[in-house]
Amino acid sequence: MEIVIANKSHIVYADIICKTIAEAAQVRGTGIAKREPEYVAAKMENGNAVIALEGDKFAGFCYIEAWGHGKFVANSGLIVHPDFRNLGLAKQIKEVIFKHSRTKFPDAKVFSITTGLAVMKLNSDLGYKPVTFSELTDDQSFWKGCQTCKNYDVLTRTEQKMCLCTGMLFDPKNNNKTASKEVKENVFKRLKNIKQNLFLKKDKK
Ligand SMILES: CC(C)(COP(=O)(O)OP(=O)(O)OC[C@H]1O[C@@H](n2cnc3c(N)ncnc32)[C@H](O)[C@@H]1OP(=O)(O)O)[C@@H](O)C(=O)NCCC(=O)NCCS
């Protein structure tokens, strides 16, 4: 498996990346925004993405976004092709993209919003802590990205204070390496259930 910083030569994979993200969104039904091939291609061209390939087969992808004039960085669009899941690939991709983000934007806070337990675990391993949305970027172009998520109405109903996603933040200034990085799986599951009951009540039959 090859995991590299993507470049122009990888643009041929932009379509399959977006298709794999769209299929995952359909299966999961929540918390994954749509991405367009042109957007993914631009990330590759600018050296702001990581791609994993097995030979010439697409295996995984993630990209960097900078917000609030580079004060915040997000590692977004993490996707592992179903043929390569549960092999530790997402963990490796996240490590490479996180290191790359820290090199390109050493002073930026790195954040993530996610409903996925796998991503919460990966973020915790890298030193992210759960935070309220108010600690994340207020750059509206970031939050606009949520418009294609099916839970967007929840975000607007709460005036962007909370949603089904959990916000997580790595702050280079308080990077306390000794703090426990262990994710309390039950706590996250309970939190997710509470949020679903609170916000998706209408959908229940
Ligand atoms: C989520 C996803 C990226 C994980 O990729 P992966 O390569 O299978 O993950 P890894 O094998 O590296 O596993 C990383 C950790 O997450 C855990 N994990 C993986 N899939 C999981 C799942 N569905 N539920 C809970 N935990 C999961 C693993 O056990 C592992 O934990 P550990 O380090 O404690 O052993 C992949 O399933 C995927 O692309 N899903 C669809 C898109 C998606 O949900 N993206 C995230 C958007 S927020």
Ligand as a Chemical Component Dictionary entry (heavy atoms), coordinates in Angstrom:
data_LIG
# 
_chem_comp.id                   LIG 
_chem_comp.type                 NON-POLYMER 
_chem_comp.pdbx_formal_charge   0 
_chem_comp.three_letter_code    LIG 
# 
loop_
_chem_comp_atom.comp_id 
_chem_comp_atom.atom_id 
_chem_comp_atom.alt_atom_id 
_chem_comp_atom.type_symbol 
_chem_comp_atom.charge 
_chem_comp_atom.model_Cartn_x 
_chem_comp_atom.model_Cartn_y 
_chem_comp_atom.model_Cartn_z 
_chem_comp_atom.pdbx_ordinal 
LIG C1  C1  C 0 -14.649 5.398  8.877  1  
LIG C2  C2  C 0 -13.594 4.779  7.948  2  
LIG C3  C3  C 0 -12.785 5.911  7.330  3  
LIG C4  C4  C 0 -12.673 3.848  8.783  4  
LIG O1  O1  O 0 -11.673 3.332  7.906  5  
LIG P1  P1  P 0 -10.833 2.001  8.278  6  
LIG O2  O2  O 0 -9.616  1.985  7.433  7  
LIG O3  O3  O 0 -11.737 0.847  8.194  8  
LIG O4  O4  O 0 -10.451 2.304  9.804  9  
LIG P2  P2  P 0 -9.249  1.659  10.616 10 
LIG O5  O5  O 0 -9.130  0.221  10.224 11 
LIG O6  O6  O 0 -8.026  2.491  10.452 12 
LIG O7  O7  O 0 -9.779  1.739  12.097 13 
LIG C5  C5  C 0 -9.501  2.844  12.935 14 
LIG C6  C6  C 0 -10.170 2.656  14.288 15 
LIG O8  O8  O 0 -11.576 2.838  14.144 16 
LIG C7  C7  C 0 -12.283 1.656  14.514 17 
LIG N1  N1  N 0 -13.395 1.496  13.569 18 
LIG C8  C8  C 0 -13.306 1.282  12.245 19 
LIG N2  N2  N 0 -14.550 1.254  11.701 20 
LIG C9  C9  C 0 -15.420 1.462  12.733 21 
LIG C10 C10 C 0 -16.836 1.565  12.817 22 
LIG N3  N3  N 0 -17.614 1.442  11.740 23 
LIG N4  N4  N 0 -17.389 1.792  14.043 24 
LIG C11 C11 C 0 -16.611 1.937  15.143 25 
LIG N5  N5  N 0 -15.256 1.868  15.123 26 
LIG C12 C12 C 0 -14.678 1.622  13.946 27 
LIG C13 C13 C 0 -11.268 0.547  14.439 28 
LIG O9  O9  O 0 -11.592 -0.517 15.285 29 
LIG C14 C14 C 0 -10.009 1.265  14.862 30 
LIG O10 O10 O 0 -9.998  1.428  16.277 31 
LIG P3  P3  P 0 -8.747  0.947  17.169 32 
LIG O11 O11 O 0 -7.606  1.832  16.727 33 
LIG O12 O12 O 0 -9.230  1.194  18.539 34 
LIG O13 O13 O 0 -8.561  -0.477 16.770 35 
LIG C15 C15 C 0 -14.269 3.926  6.836  36 
LIG O14 O14 O 0 -15.102 2.964  7.424  37 
LIG C16 C16 C 0 -15.071 4.755  5.870  38 
LIG O15 O15 O 0 -14.545 5.263  4.866  39 
LIG N6  N6  N 0 -16.390 4.917  6.144  40 
LIG C17 C17 C 0 -17.259 5.709  5.326  41 
LIG C18 C18 C 0 -16.928 7.177  5.346  42 
LIG C19 C19 C 0 -16.930 7.794  6.719  43 
LIG O16 O16 O 0 -17.690 7.397  7.599  44 
LIG N7  N7  N 0 -16.040 8.803  6.867  45 
LIG C20 C20 C 0 -15.924 9.549  8.072  46 
LIG C21 C21 C 0 -16.735 10.779 7.930  47 
LIG S1  S1  S 0 -16.895 11.628 9.465  48 
# 
loop_
_chem_comp_bond.comp_id 
_chem_comp_bond.atom_id_1 
_chem_comp_bond.atom_id_2 
_chem_comp_bond.value_order 
_chem_comp_bond.pdbx_ordinal 
LIG C1  C2  SING 1  
LIG C2  C3  SING 2  
LIG C2  C4  SING 3  
LIG C2  C15 SING 4  
LIG C4  O1  SING 5  
LIG O1  P1  SING 6  
LIG P1  O2  DOUB 7  
LIG P1  O3  SING 8  
LIG P1  O4  SING 9  
LIG O4  P2  SING 10 
LIG P2  O5  DOUB 11 
LIG P2  O6  SING 12 
LIG P2  O7  SING 13 
LIG O7  C5  SING 14 
LIG C5  C6  SING 15 
LIG C6  O8  SING 16 
LIG C6  C14 SING 17 
LIG O8  C7  SING 18 
LIG C7  N1  SING 19 
LIG C7  C13 SING 20 
LIG N1  C8  SING 21 
LIG N1  C12 SING 22 
LIG C8  N2  DOUB 23 
LIG N2  C9  SING 24 
LIG C9  C10 SING 25 
LIG C9  C12 DOUB 26 
LIG C10 N3  SING 27 
LIG C10 N4  DOUB 28 
LIG N4  C11 SING 29 
LIG C11 N5  DOUB 30 
LIG N5  C12 SING 31 
LIG C13 O9  SING 32 
LIG C13 C14 SING 33 
LIG C14 O10 SING 34 
LIG O10 P3  SING 35 
LIG P3  O11 DOUB 36 
LIG P3  O12 SING 37 
LIG P3  O13 SING 38 
LIG C15 O14 SING 39 
LIG C15 C16 SING 40 
LIG C16 O15 DOUB 41 
LIG C16 N6  SING 42 
LIG N6  C17 SING 43 
LIG C17 C18 SING 44 
LIG C18 C19 SING 45 
LIG C19 O16 DOUB 46 
LIG C19 N7  SING 47 
LIG N7  C20 SING 48 
LIG C20 C21 SING 49 
LIG C21 S1  SING 50 
# 
